[in-house]
Amino acid sequence: SVGLAIDYLVDAIGDASCTLRRAIIMLDIDANPETTQSAIIERLGYEKSMVSRNIEWLADHGVIVRFPCAQDARETRLQLVAFARTSINHALRTIKKDHSHMIALLKSLHESFSVHKPSLRDIKILCVVTTYGKMSRQQIREQLYNGSLATYNRAIANLIEEGLIQENDG
């Protein structure tokens, strides 16, 4: 299921509040070992500054490693660490798809948001409500990751504001 795949992506990146774009960049790096920032920008069509910020975050949080390119000292290569690759492989097996399908899914989910930058937590909430139907906020929280009540209430309020769930769903 998509919800379980999202759980594995959260395991890979270590943070349910991670944006979908950051998760997409992580998936792209996994699909293209020893890639460069320039190649990511070209493949995904994202702005250089946004890709740079997300690569910096992934490196600072131990999700990727950077190393110099043997052919060109000006280039830095990027690769996921083993635990992140393992979690991504579990996510891909769960939905029986490859990296390109997972990236396309996350991009399409990202496009359904008009106001807020969607996070993996937001997508997990959508999966829970889609799977179980109408639920109280408490019932939704029980299906999610550890986090503060305020964080979940804010995430649910954002999804209601986006028109992706109804007030009585959450």
Accessible surface in RSA format (square Angstrom, percent):
REM  Atomic radii and reference values for relative SASA: ProtOr
REM  Chains: A
REM  Algorithm: Lee & Richards
REM  Probe-radius: 1.40
REM  Slices: 20
REM RES _ NUM      All-atoms   Total-Side   Main-Chain    Non-polar    All polar
REM                ABS   REL    ABS   REL    ABS   REL    ABS   REL    ABS   REL
RES SER A   1    91.96  77.7  57.14  76.3  34.81  80.2  59.83 127.4  32.12  45.0
RES VAL A   2    52.65  34.6  49.19  44.5   3.46   8.3  49.19  42.7   3.46   9.4
RES GLY A   3     7.95   9.8   0.00   N/A   7.95   9.8   5.72  15.7   2.23   5.0
RES LEU A   4    81.99  45.7  79.59  56.9   2.40   6.0  80.32  56.4   1.67   4.5
RES ALA A   5     0.52   0.5   0.52   0.8   0.00   0.0   0.52   0.7   0.00   0.0
RES ILE A   6     0.27   0.2   0.27   0.2   0.00   0.0   0.27   0.2   0.00   0.0
RES ASP A   7    34.59  24.2  33.33  33.2   1.26   3.0  14.67  34.5  19.92  19.9
RES TYR A   8    57.17  26.7  57.17  32.5   0.00   0.0  21.44  16.1  35.73  44.0
RES LEU A   9     0.00   0.0   0.00   0.0   0.00   0.0   0.00   0.0   0.00   0.0
RES VAL A  10    14.90   9.8  14.81  13.4   0.09   0.2  14.81  12.9   0.09   0.2
RES ASP A  11    86.44  60.6  69.99  69.7  16.46  38.9  18.42  43.4  68.02  67.8
RES ALA A  12     0.00   0.0   0.00   0.0   0.00   0.0   0.00   0.0   0.00   0.0
RES ILE A  13     4.92   2.8   0.00   0.0   4.92  11.9   0.40   0.3   4.52  12.3
RES GLY A  14    63.50  78.3   0.00   N/A  63.50  78.3  30.71  84.3  32.79  73.4
RES ASP A  15    48.56  34.0  42.93  42.7   5.62  13.3  14.48  34.1  34.08  34.0
RES ALA A  16     8.39   7.7   4.06   6.3   4.32   9.8   4.06   5.7   4.32  11.4
RES SER A  17    54.84  46.3  42.23  56.4  12.61  29.1  26.18  55.7  28.66  40.2
RES CYS A  18     0.96   0.7   0.00   0.0   0.96   2.3   0.96   2.4   0.00   0.0
RES THR A  19    34.87  24.8  34.80  35.3   0.07   0.2  32.19  43.2   2.68   4.0
RES LEU A  20     0.00   0.0   0.00   0.0   0.00   0.0   0.00   0.0   0.00   0.0
RES ARG A  21    89.69  37.7  89.69  45.7   0.00   0.0  10.54  14.4  79.14  48.0
RES ARG A  22    41.30  17.3  41.30  21.1   0.00   0.0   0.00   0.0  41.30  25.0
RES ALA A  23     0.00   0.0   0.00   0.0   0.00   0.0   0.00   0.0   0.00   0.0
RES ILE A  24     0.13   0.1   0.13   0.1   0.00   0.0   0.13   0.1   0.00   0.0
RES ILE A  25     0.00   0.0   0.00   0.0   0.00   0.0   0.00   0.0   0.00   0.0
RES MET A  26     0.00   0.0   0.00   0.0   0.00   0.0   0.00   0.0   0.00   0.0
RES LEU A  27     0.00   0.0   0.00   0.0   0.00   0.0   0.00   0.0   0.00   0.0
RES ASP A  28     4.31   3.0   4.31   4.3   0.00   0.0   0.00   0.0   4.31   4.3
RES ILE A  29     0.47   0.3   0.00   0.0   0.47   1.1   0.00   0.0   0.47   1.3
RES ASP A  30    16.24  11.4   6.21   6.2  10.03  23.7   1.98   4.7  14.26  14.2
RES ALA A  31    39.28  36.1  13.30  20.5  25.98  59.1  16.47  23.2  22.81  60.4
RES ASN A  32    44.80  30.9  40.27  38.9   4.52  10.9  11.12  26.8  33.68  32.5
RES PRO A  33    84.48  61.6  66.28  60.4  18.20  66.2  66.55  54.9  17.93 111.4
RES GLU A  34    88.27  50.7  86.15  65.2   2.12   5.1  12.02  23.3  76.25  62.3
RES THR A  35     8.45   6.0   2.13   2.2   6.32  15.1   7.69  10.3   0.76   1.2
RES THR A  36    12.91   9.2  12.83  13.0   0.08   0.2   6.93   9.3   5.98   9.0
RES GLN A  37    47.00  26.3  45.26  33.1   1.74   4.1  19.23  40.9  27.77  21.1
RES SER A  38    70.52  59.6  63.41  84.6   7.11  16.4  33.36  71.0  37.17  52.1
RES ALA A  39    30.86  28.4  24.46  37.7   6.40  14.6  30.36  42.8   0.50   1.3
RES ILE A  40     0.00   0.0   0.00   0.0   0.00   0.0   0.00   0.0   0.00   0.0
RES ILE A  41    40.38  23.0  39.03  29.1   1.35   3.3  39.03  28.1   1.35   3.7
RES GLU A  42   152.13  87.3 124.11  93.9  28.02  66.7  46.79  90.5 105.34  86.0
RES ARG A  43   100.84  42.3  67.56  34.4  33.28  79.2  57.55  78.7  43.29  26.2
RES LEU A  44    16.17   9.0   6.22   4.4   9.95  25.0   7.40   5.2   8.77  23.6
RES GLY A  45    66.34  81.8   0.00   N/A  66.34  81.8  33.47  91.9  32.86  73.6
RES TYR A  46    28.50  13.3  20.88  11.9   7.62  19.8  21.23  16.0   7.28   9.0
RES GLU A  47   130.47  74.9 120.99  91.5   9.48  22.6  52.26 101.1  78.22  63.9
RES LYS A  48   142.95  69.7 137.73  84.5   5.22  12.4  80.44  72.4  62.51  66.6
RES SER A  49    62.19  52.6  53.83  71.8   8.36  19.3  45.29  96.4  16.91  23.7
RES MET A  50    17.62   9.1  17.62  11.7   0.00   0.0  17.45  14.8   0.17   0.2
RES VAL A  51     0.00   0.0   0.00   0.0   0.00   0.0   0.00   0.0   0.00   0.0
RES SER A  52    46.61  39.4  44.59  59.5   2.02   4.7   9.57  20.4  37.04  51.9
RES ARG A  53   141.48  59.4 132.13  67.4   9.35  22.3  75.15 102.7  66.33  40.2
RES ASN A  54     9.96   6.9   9.96   9.6   0.00   0.0   0.00   0.0   9.96   9.6
RES ILE A  55     6.05   3.4   6.05   4.5   0.00   0.0   6.05   4.4   0.00   0.0
RES GLU A  56    79.96  45.9  79.87  60.4   0.09   0.2  34.80  67.3  45.16  36.9
RES TRP A  57    45.53  18.3  41.91  20.3   3.62   8.5  29.92  16.0  15.61  25.3
RES LEU A  58     0.00   0.0   0.00   0.0   0.00   0.0   0.00   0.0   0.00   0.0
RES ALA A  59    22.09  20.3   6.81  10.5  15.29  34.8   7.15  10.1  14.95  39.6
RES ASP A  60   100.99  70.7  63.24  62.9  37.74  89.3  23.42  55.1  77.56  77.4
RES HIS A  61   102.33  55.9  75.53  52.5  26.80  68.6  56.77  58.5  45.56  53.0
RES GLY A  62    35.07  43.3   0.00   N/A  35.07  43.3  31.02  85.1   4.06   9.1
RES VAL A  63     1.45   1.0   1.45   1.3   0.00   0.0   1.45   1.3   0.00   0.0
RES ILE A  64     4.29   2.4   0.00   0.0   4.29  10.3   0.00   0.0   4.29  11.6
RES VAL A  65    73.68  48.5  70.14  63.5   3.54   8.5  73.68  64.0   0.00   0.0
RES ARG A  66   104.83  44.0  74.82  38.1  30.01  71.5  22.31  30.5  82.52  50.0
RES PHE A  67    65.94  33.0  62.82  38.9   3.11   8.1  65.94  40.0   0.00   0.0
RES PRO A  68   105.49  76.9  92.69  84.5  12.80  46.5  94.85  78.3  10.64  66.1
RES CYS A  69     8.34   6.3   1.89   2.1   6.45  15.2   1.21   3.1   7.13   7.7
RES ALA A  70   104.54  96.1  56.24  86.8  48.30 109.9  69.02  97.2  35.52  94.1
RES GLN A  71   156.53  87.5 116.50  85.1  40.04  95.3  67.82 144.4  88.71  67.3
RES ASP A  72    40.93  28.7  36.60  36.4   4.33  10.2  19.48  45.8  21.45  21.4
RES ALA A  73    97.75  89.9  67.38 104.0  30.37  69.1  68.56  96.6  29.18  77.3
RES ARG A  74   214.84  90.2 178.02  90.7  36.81  87.7  89.08 121.7 125.76  76.2
RES GLU A  75    55.55  31.9  52.95  40.1   2.60   6.2  14.71  28.4  40.85  33.4
RES THR A  76    61.87  44.0  55.52  56.3   6.35  15.1  23.93  32.1  37.94  57.4
RES ARG A  77    64.95  27.3  64.95  33.1   0.00   0.0   4.19   5.7  60.76  36.8
RES LEU A  78     3.73   2.1   3.73   2.7   0.00   0.0   3.73   2.6   0.00   0.0
RES GLN A  79    50.14  28.0  50.14  36.6   0.00   0.0   4.06   8.6  46.08  34.9
RES LEU A  80     2.54   1.4   0.07   0.0   2.48   6.2   0.07   0.0   2.48   6.7
RES VAL A  81    32.23  21.2  26.99  24.4   5.23  12.6  32.23  28.0   0.00   0.0
RES ALA A  82    61.31  56.4  55.39  85.5   5.92  13.5  55.71  78.4   5.61  14.9
RES PHE A  83   106.50  53.3  96.06  59.5  10.44  27.2 102.80  62.3   3.70  10.6
RES ALA A  84     0.00   0.0   0.00   0.0   0.00   0.0   0.00   0.0   0.00   0.0
RES ARG A  85    85.21  35.8  85.21  43.4   0.00   0.0  24.52  33.5  60.69  36.8
RES THR A  86    72.28  51.4  70.20  71.2   2.07   4.9  46.11  61.9  26.17  39.6
RES SER A  87    14.94  12.6  14.94  19.9   0.00   0.0   0.00   0.0  14.94  20.9
RES ILE A  88     0.00   0.0   0.00   0.0   0.00   0.0   0.00   0.0   0.00   0.0
RES ASN A  89    65.34  45.1  63.74  61.6   1.61   3.9   8.08  19.4  57.26  55.3
RES HIS A  90    64.83  35.4  63.14  43.9   1.70   4.3  40.08  41.3  24.75  28.8
RES ALA A  91     0.00   0.0   0.00   0.0   0.00   0.0   0.00   0.0   0.00   0.0
RES LEU A  92    16.89   9.4  15.85  11.3   1.04   2.6  16.22  11.4   0.67   1.8
RES ARG A  93   149.06  62.6 135.01  68.8  14.05  33.5  78.54 107.3  70.53  42.7
RES THR A  94    29.68  21.1  10.29  10.4  19.39  46.2  13.69  18.4  16.00  24.2
RES ILE A  95    27.31  15.5  11.92   8.9  15.40  37.1  17.92  12.9   9.39  25.5
RES LYS A  96   176.25  86.0 147.64  90.6  28.61  68.1 112.48 101.2  63.78  67.9
RES LYS A  97   107.44  52.4  91.05  55.9  16.38  39.0  48.53  43.7  58.91  62.7
RES ASP A  98    74.55  52.2  68.25  67.9   6.31  14.9  38.00  89.4  36.55  36.4
RES HIS A  99    37.33  20.4  37.18  25.8   0.15   0.4  24.79  25.6  12.53  14.6
RES SER A 100    71.31  60.3  59.98  80.1  11.33  26.1  51.91 110.5  19.40  27.2
RES HIS A 101    95.64  52.3  89.59  62.3   6.05  15.5  63.17  65.1  32.47  37.8
RES MET A 102     0.66   0.3   0.66   0.4   0.00   0.0   0.00   0.0   0.66   0.9
RES ILE A 103    18.95  10.8  18.95  14.1   0.00   0.0  18.95  13.6   0.00   0.0
RES ALA A 104    58.56  53.8  49.33  76.1   9.23  21.0  54.28  76.4   4.28  11.3
RES LEU A 105    53.30  29.7  47.76  34.2   5.54  13.9  52.60  36.9   0.70   1.9
RES LEU A 106     0.00   0.0   0.00   0.0   0.00   0.0   0.00   0.0   0.00   0.0
RES LYS A 107    60.25  29.4  59.21  36.3   1.05   2.5  33.38  30.0  26.88  28.6
RES SER A 108    62.06  52.4  52.52  70.1   9.54  22.0  39.99  85.2  22.07  30.9
RES LEU A 109    39.22  21.8  38.42  27.5   0.80   2.0  39.22  27.5   0.00   0.0
RES HIS A 110    35.97  19.7  35.48  24.7   0.49   1.3  21.04  21.7  14.93  17.4
RES GLU A 111   138.74  79.7 108.75  82.3  29.99  71.4  45.29  87.6  93.45  76.3
RES SER A 112    53.90  45.5  29.32  39.1  24.58  56.6  39.48  84.1  14.43  20.2
RES PHE A 113    18.40   9.2   1.35   0.8  17.05  44.4   1.52   0.9  16.88  48.3
RES SER A 114   103.23  87.2  62.81  83.8  40.42  93.1  54.11 115.2  49.13  68.8
RES VAL A 115    97.95  64.5  64.71  58.6  33.23  80.1  68.89  59.9  29.05  78.8
RES HIS A 116    49.58  27.1  38.98  27.1  10.60  27.1  28.54  29.4  21.04  24.5
RES LYS A 117   162.33  79.2 142.17  87.2  20.16  48.0  91.65  82.5  70.69  75.3
RES PRO A 118     0.91   0.7   0.91   0.8   0.00   0.0   0.91   0.7   0.00   0.0
RES SER A 119    12.05  10.2  12.05  16.1   0.00   0.0   8.96  19.1   3.09   4.3
RES LEU A 120     0.00   0.0   0.00   0.0   0.00   0.0   0.00   0.0   0.00   0.0
RES ARG A 121    25.77  10.8  25.77  13.1   0.00   0.0   0.32   0.4  25.45  15.4
RES ASP A 122    10.12   7.1  10.12  10.1   0.00   0.0   0.17   0.4   9.95   9.9
RES ILE A 123     1.55   0.9   1.55   1.2   0.00   0.0   1.55   1.1   0.00   0.0
RES LYS A 124    23.01  11.2  23.01  14.1   0.00   0.0   2.73   2.5  20.29  21.6
RES ILE A 125     0.00   0.0   0.00   0.0   0.00   0.0   0.00   0.0   0.00   0.0
RES LEU A 126    26.76  14.9  26.45  18.9   0.31   0.8  26.51  18.6   0.25   0.7
RES CYS A 127    21.68  16.4  16.91  18.9   4.77  11.2  10.79  27.3  10.89  11.7
RES VAL A 128     6.50   4.3   4.90   4.4   1.60   3.9   6.50   5.7   0.00   0.0
RES VAL A 129    14.27   9.4  11.99  10.9   2.28   5.5  11.99  10.4   2.28   6.2
RES THR A 130   116.71  83.0  87.68  88.9  29.03  69.2  72.18  97.0  44.53  67.3
RES THR A 131   100.09  71.2  66.06  67.0  34.03  81.1  49.94  67.1  50.15  75.8
RES TYR A 132   127.04  59.3  97.71  55.6  29.33  76.3  67.22  50.5  59.82  73.7
RES GLY A 133    32.28  39.8   0.00   N/A  32.28  39.8  31.27  85.8   1.02   2.3
RES LYS A 134   146.64  71.5 119.02  73.0  27.61  65.7  76.87  69.2  69.76  74.3
RES MET A 135    19.83  10.3  13.97   9.2   5.86  14.0  18.92  16.1   0.91   1.2
RES SER A 136    56.78  48.0  44.18  59.0  12.61  29.0  49.19 104.8   7.59  10.6
RES ARG A 137    65.52  27.5  62.21  31.7   3.31   7.9  30.96  42.3  34.56  20.9
RES GLN A 138    90.11  50.4  88.56  64.7   1.56   3.7  42.71  90.9  47.41  36.0
RES GLN A 139    87.51  48.9  86.79  63.4   0.72   1.7  20.09  42.8  67.42  51.1
RES ILE A 140     0.00   0.0   0.00   0.0   0.00   0.0   0.00   0.0   0.00   0.0
RES ARG A 141    45.85  19.3  36.90  18.8   8.95  21.3  13.91  19.0  31.94  19.4
RES GLU A 142   116.40  66.8  80.88  61.2  35.52  84.6  36.98  71.5  79.41  64.8
RES GLN A 143    77.81  43.5  60.62  44.3  17.20  41.0   5.15  11.0  72.66  55.1
RES LEU A 144    24.58  13.7   0.00   0.0  24.58  61.8   1.14   0.8  23.44  63.1
RES TYR A 145    47.44  22.1  37.24  21.2  10.19  26.5  43.79  32.9   3.65   4.5
RES ASN A 146   154.38 106.5 127.21 122.9  27.17  65.4  37.61  90.5 116.77 112.9
RES GLY A 147    47.09  58.1   0.00   N/A  47.09  58.1  21.04  57.7  26.05  58.4
RES SER A 148    62.91  53.2  46.77  62.4  16.14  37.2  52.40 111.6  10.51  14.7
RES LEU A 149   102.46  57.1  93.96  67.2   8.50  21.4  95.29  66.9   7.16  19.3
RES ALA A 150    63.45  58.3  53.05  81.9  10.40  23.7  58.88  82.9   4.57  12.1
RES THR A 151    30.17  21.5  29.04  29.4   1.14   2.7  12.53  16.8  17.65  26.7
RES TYR A 152     4.26   2.0   4.26   2.4   0.00   0.0   4.26   3.2   0.00   0.0
RES ASN A 153    47.26  32.6  45.99  44.4   1.26   3.0  17.80  42.9  29.45  28.5
RES ARG A 154   139.96  58.8 133.71  68.2   6.25  14.9  61.03  83.4  78.92  47.8
RES ALA A 155     8.30   7.6   5.55   8.6   2.75   6.3   7.90  11.1   0.40   1.1
RES ILE A 156     0.00   0.0   0.00   0.0   0.00   0.0   0.00   0.0   0.00   0.0
RES ALA A 157    47.21  43.4  41.65  64.3   5.56  12.6  43.51  61.3   3.70   9.8
RES ASN A 158    34.32  23.7  34.30  33.1   0.03   0.1   1.11   2.7  33.21  32.1
RES LEU A 159     0.10   0.1   0.10   0.1   0.00   0.0   0.10   0.1   0.00   0.0
RES ILE A 160    43.74  24.9  34.65  25.8   9.09  21.9  34.65  25.0   9.09  24.7
RES GLU A 161   111.18  63.8  77.97  59.0  33.21  79.1  41.85  81.0  69.32  56.6
RES GLU A 162    24.46  14.0   0.45   0.3  24.01  57.2   2.74   5.3  21.72  17.7
RES GLY A 163    61.78  76.2   0.00   N/A  61.78  76.2  29.77  81.7  32.01  71.7
RES LEU A 164    57.20  31.9  31.36  22.4  25.85  65.0  34.01  23.9  23.19  62.4
RES ILE A 165     9.59   5.5   2.44   1.8   7.15  17.2   6.35   4.6   3.24   8.8
RES GLN A 166   118.86  66.5 114.95  84.0   3.91   9.3  39.47  84.0  79.39  60.2
RES GLU A 167   107.18  61.5  99.92  75.6   7.25  17.3  61.72 119.4  45.45  37.1
RES ASN A 168    85.46  58.9  61.92  59.8  23.54  56.7  44.26 106.5  41.20  39.8
RES ASP A 169    22.11  15.5  22.11  22.0   0.00   0.0   0.28   0.6  21.84  21.8
RES GLY A 170     7.16   8.8   0.00   N/A   7.16   8.8   5.78  15.9   1.38   3.1
END  Absolute sums over single chains surface
CHAIN  1 A     8717.3       6985.4       1731.9       4598.2       4119.1
END  Absolute sums over all chains
TOTAL          8717.3       6985.4       1731.9       4598.2       4119.1
